[in-house]
Amino acid sequence: MSTAPRALSGADWMGAAAVVVIWGLNFVVMKVGLQDFDPMLLGALRFTAASLPFLLFLPRPRLPWRFIAGYGLAQGLGQFGFLFLGLKLGMPAGMASVVMQTQAFFTLLLAAPFLGERATSWQWAGLVVALAGLLVIGSAHGAGPADMTLAGFLLTLGAALMWAVSNLVARRAAAHDRYDALPFIAWSSLFPILPFLALASWTTGSPQAVLAQLAGARWPAWAAVAYLALFATLLAYTLWTRLLQRHAAARVTPFSLLVPVVGLLAAGAFLGEWPTAVQWIGTAGVLAGLLVNQFGARILRMLRA
């Protein structure tokens, strides 16, 4: 189903900016949580805190369960299962914030066959430029804390793919019926909990090991869970889903390319994960791609005037 182009309102721009800041800091917070929690346990705690306390007063969205469950499993179990594991296996926080933006490419590739949304030539051009920047980042090697492991890089790409799938589910749900984004996020967050707990029992060795992690966790890890649940999940994904309800996926998803600006600076300031020179060049390419994607046609008109 095609969606007519629609201008972003001031509230849309403010919502997108809030998402960029919250998700940019998100990667450092994940690293803090992973110091005390297994990746799968962190996922279970994140989505437990994002769902169970709120279901008593948030009505279930008037949508078929396939949309609610599909979004929860793609965005929750898929995206963050891969991402948490990638961060644990050697993916630096700042570089993860950059590599995750391949979700924009995956979304454009999937939106045409599954949603009938055709990207403009400038959107494709911008994403090609950004992809070149990501390839430069992926090719960088060094001896500092900004290095990426192959396992971490591939797992983060898998997380980006699952993010794109969740974008498509959100758009299909919006086409089926109008729904409030906050209850949708809270109810969909139910579905990753049990799979995450089962995986945590397997990866840690036993349910007793899971309980031991819970008992021994320090307050920064619990603060990380609260941030991930309340800000990164409920607030940011509610704002993100509302944007996807009102605008085509190809119009919305490029905003996430700004997340690395915050992510890289936060990772450097708080974790000492400053990128190498090559990685900075690649990041500049990603941001240049965003500018082309969003403003390429306008810039060309100005040059021709």
Order of alpha helices (4+ residues) and beta strands (2+ residues): alpha-alpha-alpha-alpha-alpha-alpha-alpha-alpha-alpha-alpha-alpha-alpha-alpha-alpha-alpha-alpha
